[in-house]
Amino acid sequence: MRVLVAMPHFFGEAAGDKTNQSRQPAKRAERIRALINSIAGFHQIFGDQVYGLDHGKREVQQSAAIASLDLVVCTAGASHLLDELKPISSLYRNHVASVDPIMLGFECHRLMRQAQGQYDYYCYVEDDIIIKDPLFFRKLELFDSEFGHDALLQPNRYEIRLSGPIHKLYVDYGLRPAVTALYQSVSGAALELAFAGHTVRFERTTYPSAGSFFLNAAQLAHWVASPYFLDGDISYMSSLDSAATLSIMKTFQVYKPVIDQAWFLEVEHASPRWIGGIENQVRFVRHKDNA
């Protein structure tokens, strides 16, 4: 399996910006860790440098790679943290774009179009997203083969911590329907898929964001040919959110696994924004089976 990963990356310290963590000086170390873990995670889970240690034979045996990876980090000017990543510079290539840093996501879209026909999956992944599931692309293949290229399965993005009443939070589970109703209808029926002896359910989502999206070759062709590809629309929350979500939301019928099976396809948000202190701002609704 050939996989292209296009990753927009920006860091520019600007004191006083409380919303964009890529502009907060206090978040520099966290953003470096997240970027390293995002890049390294792809290679550790899917790459060809995975071995098993045989203590008796005093040798290590290489495992077959899950995917052949081409990871491209898109930057603009000097507003980045790649100088801190020199020990792992062989794991990615850097594409330097002459664009406003807040528009780097759309530069990634252009790179995906330029690479059309060369890969099996085309991935847009923000620089703080980590995949930890070796079956990630196999699950996508299963969903895609069953439901066709008009349906797009988005992962559930989560944050974690060890303290407090919430240890894991799926941060993009739901949103006021009116926010995305301008761009999509969620009236489609739920889907069901057999997996490992269980039936996994998927629902149209009011919050299709995940800081990432993953298209097979047919979906990329469909997206590039649509009127929404590089249409200049940045009306969904911000230009960063629009690059990660808006045009795919307008092009595809977007699904996510239901909350009880959110684990089926998930990515970690390694620079947490919501989980800390959220218990003071929300109402807890207990699951009936956990009473």
N, C-alpha and C positions, 0 to 999 in steps of 0.2 A: 504494500500500500504506500503510495506516494502522498505526502502531506506537506502543504505549504502553510506556514504560520506567519501572518503579517501582524506585527505588534507596534502600535503607536506608543512612543515613549517621550515624555517631557518632564523636566523638573527645572523650575526657575523660582528661586526664593523671592517671595514678595510678602513681607510681614503684613499682617492684617487680613489676609484672605482666609476666611474660616470655612469656606465651602470646598474649594479645590485643594486636596491634600498635596498635589504636585506643586503647589505654590507656598507651602508652609515650611519655613526653616526648621521647625521642631520635628518635622516628619522625615527629614532627610535620611536618617539611618534606617527607619522603617521602610522607606521607599526603596532603598538599596537592597535590603533583604528581600522584599517582595519581588523586585525585578530579577534578582539572582534565582530565587526559588521558582519563579515562573519559567524562566529559560531552562534552568537545570532540570526542572520537573519533566518537561517534554522528553528530554534525552534519557533521564533515569527510568521513565515509565515505558517509553516507546522505542528508544534508540538501540544502537548496535553495540554499545559498550556495557552490556549486562552479562555477568559471569556467575557461575556457581563454583564454590570452593570444595574441592575433594581433598579432605585432610589426609586420607590414606595415600593417595597418589601424589600429594603435594603439587597439585595443579589446579588451574581454574579453567572451566569449560564455558565457552561463549554460548549464550542463548541467541536464538533467532530473533532478529529485530521485529517488533510489531509493525513499525512504519519506517520508511525512509523520509527523514525530516529535512526541510529547508526552512529555517527560521530567520525571518528578516525583521530587524528592529528599525523602525522609521523614526528619524529625528529631524529637528530643524535647528540650524545654527549650533550654538554652544550650550543650549538649555537642555542638558541631559546629564545622566549619571554614568555613562559608559566608561569613563576614565577609571571608575571604581571596579570595573568588571574585567580588567585585563587578564586575570588568571583563567577566565572562561571565555575569552574572546573567540576561540575556535568553534564555539557552539552556536554562533549566529553570524550573520553578516549585517552590516549597517548600511541602510539606505538613507542618505541625507537629502532632504527635500527643501526646496526654496518656497516654503509656505509659512503662514502664520501657525505657530505651534498648536493652537486650538483647532486647526483644520487638518492635523496629521491623520486623523481617522480616515478622511476622504482620500488622502494620498495612499493609504493602505488599500482602499477600494480600487484605485487605479492599478496598483501592483497586482492585485488579484486578477483584474481583467487582462493585464499584459501576460500573465502566466496561464491564461485559459488554454486547456488542452494538455497541460503538462503534469497535472496532479489528479489524484482521486478525491482528495478533500482539500478545501480552501478555508482556512481558519482566520477569523479576525479575533484577536485576543488582546485585551488591555493588559498593561504592564504590571498588574497586581493580581492576575488571575492564575490559579494553579490547578492543574488536573492531576488527580491521584488515582484514577481508575484505569487499569490496563485494558478493561473491556469498553472503554469510552467509545471508540470508533466502531467496534463490533456492534454495540447497541444502536448507534446511529445507522449503521448499515441495515440492521434488522428492521428498524422503524421505516427507513427510506424505501426498502424493498417492499414493505407491506402496504404503505400508504401513498407512495408516489412523490414526485418532486414538488407538487403544489403545497404539501404539508411540510412545515419546518419544525423540527423538535429543538426547543431551546433548553439548555440545562437550567437547573435551579442553582442560583448563586448563594453561598452561605458564608457566615462568619462564625468563629468559635472563640471560646474562652473557658477557663477552668473554674472561675468563681461566679457567684450570682445564681439566680434561679433559672437562667437560660444558658445552656452550655453550647448550643448550636442554633443559629437563627438563619432561616432562609429569608434573605432580605428583600427579594423581589417577588414575593409570593402573590400579593394582590395590590391593587391600586384603585382609586376611584374610577369607575368605568368611563366617566366623562372625559378623563384625561387622554385616553387612547381612542375613544369613540370617534374622534375626528379623523382617524387614520385607518381604523379597522372595525370589523364586526366580529363579535365573539359568539355568534349564534350557532356556530357549527356544532354538530353532535360530538360527544366524547368518543374517543377511540380506545380500543382494547387490543393488547398484544400478549401472546403467550411467551413467558420467559422463565426458565429454570423452575418449571413446575408451578408457576403462579401466573395470574392474569394481572398485567400492569395496565393501569388506566391513565389516559392523557386527556387533558381538558384545554379548550381554548382559554387563553390567559389574558386578563386585563392588564398584565404587567409583563410584556415580552422581553424586557431588559434582562441581560445577564452579564454585561461587560464583555460579551463575546458572542460569536455565532459561527456555525460550522456548515458549510455547503458542499454537497457532492458535485461532481462535474456537471450533471444535468441541471441542478439547482443554480449553479453559477451561471450557466448559459441562459437560463430563464431570467435570472436577476439582471444580468448585463443587458439583455434585450428589452427589459421592461422600461416604461417611461420614468420610473422612480430612481434608476441608477444614476448617480451623480446629478440629481436634479436641482441641487443647490438649496434644498429645503433643510433648514436647521431649526424648525419651529418646535421640536419635541424637547422640552426642558432646556437643553443647551446644545452647542455644536458638538460637544463630546458625546452626549447622550444620543443625539441624532445620528452621528456616525455609527454608533454601536447598535442602533435599534431601528431608526425611523424607516429607512428604505426597505429593510427586510420585512418590517411590520406591514408596510403598504403592498408588498409584493406577494407574500406568502400567507397561508393560514397557519399562524403560529400556535404551537401547543407546548405545554409543559406537563411533566408527570404530576399527578394529584399529590396533595400534601402527605398523605399516608405512604406514598411511594416516591417521595421527592428524591430519595437516594438513587433512583434508577439512573438518572443523569444529572450530575452536579459538578460544580466548580467552586473552589474556595476563593473568597475575596481576602487576600493576604494583607491588605491595609485597611483594617476594620473601621467602619464609620458609624454603624447603627447599633451594634450589640451592647456597647458600653452604656449602662444607665438607662436602657430602653424600658426596663421594668417600671420605672417611675412615670412613664408617659402613655402606657397602654393598659388595656383591660385583658386579663388572662382568661382564656377560654379552654378549659380542660377537655381532653379527649375522653369520650365515654368509656373506652377500654382501659384508661389509666386511672380511673377513679379509685 
